[in-house]
Amino acid sequence: MQAFAQAPNTLSNSEKKDGWKLLFDGKSTKGWHTYLKDGVGNAWRVEDGALTFDPTASERGDIVTDDIYGDFELSIDWKISLGGNSGIIFNVQEKPEFNATYLTGIEMQVLDNIEAGDRHIPNHLAGSLYDLIGNAEVSKPKAVGEWNTARIHQKDGEITLWLNDVKTASVKRGSSTWDELIANSKFKDWKDFAKYDSGKIALQDHGNKVAFRNIKIRKL
């Protein structure tokens, strides 16, 4: 019997049964807004079934989910431009006193490992837990212009990341290992970084073209 690939931005019957929900319908920016704004700026638009960021547009900024998530599993496809850098940030606190998503949220890196400026820093490579955990041996994104699949699993403080089905990071927030990672990172003096068990999910404007699709989440 011939097998057919699942259409992008859809849920299979088994995914629905397992509690997965779409965070992007493939047609609109419904469910998202620019951080600390009411709507989505013109830099984020839907192109060919993908939520795409245009760095030449006037209304830039990270976008965040309308809803808050705590324990969850997120699956998301991304495609980066030549030399590009972006990220998927979670546990974001959307409050006026925090003028950027990364001040509170934890990031899974999106990167062109071949040409991007961060390519020489292991914990800045694609799939890394940004500036905390990374390894060139497991960071194996596909070529620029091809789709990668990232997965983030957060449950009871345990954070695990995968890129293209390869585990790229695993750690428990609040553990001695976690404390050591923070102490040796750029975040060591950021009093509100990674202090929250839940928050919004952000897609980052890092000044480079990037696209996302198949954004699916289930609460755990």
Disulfide bonds with the S-S distance in Angstrom:
none
